[in-house]
Amino acid sequence: MTLAPDNPMRSAAMSVLLFEVIIVWLAYIGMIQVSGIDLTVAAVWSAVATVLCIAGIAGLRKRWGYLLGWAAQVVLVGLGVLTPWMYAMGIIFALIWATCVILGKRIEAHRQGGNPQ
């Protein structure tokens, strides 16, 4: 489930998680101002998503980093419960994350001379 350190998609996966942190805190403002969510609830869920993303970035050399990355995708989509437009943002970023992982695996299979599917 991990990608090799020289796999270009690992850097892309790191970038996805980093940009998700930015999106989460922009969503935090939207949760409070647009959706009227309590400040504490919005802060806690934004912090949970942020910690998952940052810990995922730190752990992308190990399997657990990818597991945290997938958990971050679930939480981002789940933020749609607090502010509905996060369903769309969460799904978009989850698709980008999945693409990074799938293409990364294909690159590694191609390098090893295996089937790139």
Helices and strands as residue ranges (DSSP letters): H 8-33, H 39-58, H 63-78, G 79-81, H 85-111
